[in-house]
């Protein structure tokens, strides 16, 4: 007869996992690592508790020593997990992109934020003979594209303000080149979850885009470019539904767009 795990024991196990996750998140982006005292302060736990969690994570190579004398940073075991998560992410997004493309008959693109550019990582081509297609690996500006503006909506405020200080190149007469106008535009994207490119990158081509974070914490954009003559409100509804489907598949349906 199988013994039932006491509810208290289950709760304690969940708490341990949550605390370990909070320690790992505290170290995210800290290339030189953090001391136990710094981690304890960030996660609001006693130093003795942090010590036990860190020791357990180090035993599994999730953490390694930051310096020969003190501190820890994220370890190599997380790289292997991240690579696995990346493969699984592609397996999740591709069928949803294909379904969206089939419903609309349009090309669907996936892109990732790299510095101050959007880079296409995947694409499902539409069925129309006249369609908007760009190559995977191609780089696009953030301020004049639907995927780019969607990615800007996820950018931390300090980074976004830094971006606004860079030259905003005019690509068509419709391109937004004033920082104040782009700031207002992105504020709208944060509220609605949807970015629109109204012939701002290429005359005759419009697009709709939306963004979210993948399991690795990267900013990802889903977008649908179309000849302007085929742009319709239905695109907004459909791309938001596909974004929601991706988030549900990732177990993160509550994520905000901003």
ZIRABEL-V873792 format. One line per field, one symbol per residue. ss: DSSP state (~ for helix, > for strand, _ for the rest). psi: psi as a letter, one per 40 degrees, with the letter a starting at -180 (. if undefined). burial: 1 if it has 24 or more other ideal C-beta (glycine too) atoms within 12 Angstrom, else 0. A space follows every 10 residues. Layout:
ss->???
psi->???
burial->???
This chain:
ss->______~~~~ ~~~~~~~~~~ ~~~~~~____ ___>_~~~~~ ~~~___~~~~ ~~~~~~~~~_ __>>>_____ _>>>_~~~~~ ~~~~~~~~~~ ~~~~~~~~~~ ~~~~___>>> >>>>__>>>> >>>>______ ________>> >____~~~~~ ~~____~~~~ ~~~~______ ________~~ ~~~~~~~~~~ ~~__>>>>__ ____>>>>>> >>>_____>> >>>>>>>~~~ ___~~~~~~~ ~~~~~~~~~_ ________
psi->hhihhidddd dddddddddd ddddddeheg deiiiddddd ddefiidddd ddddddddde fdiihdiedi iiiiiddddd dddddddddd dddddddddd ddddeihhih iihhbfihhh dihhiieidh ihhiiheihi ideeiddddd ddeehidddd dddeeihghh didehhehdd dddddddddd ddehihhgfd dhhehiiiii iihideeihi hhihiihdee hidddddddd ddddddddde ffeehid.
burial->0000000000 0000000011 0111011000 0011110111 0010100001 0011001100 0110010000 1111100100 0000000011 0111011101 1001111111 1110011111 1111110000 1111000001 1111111111 1111100001 0011000100 0001110000 0110110011 0111111111 1100111111 1111101111 1111111101 1000110111 1111111011 00001011
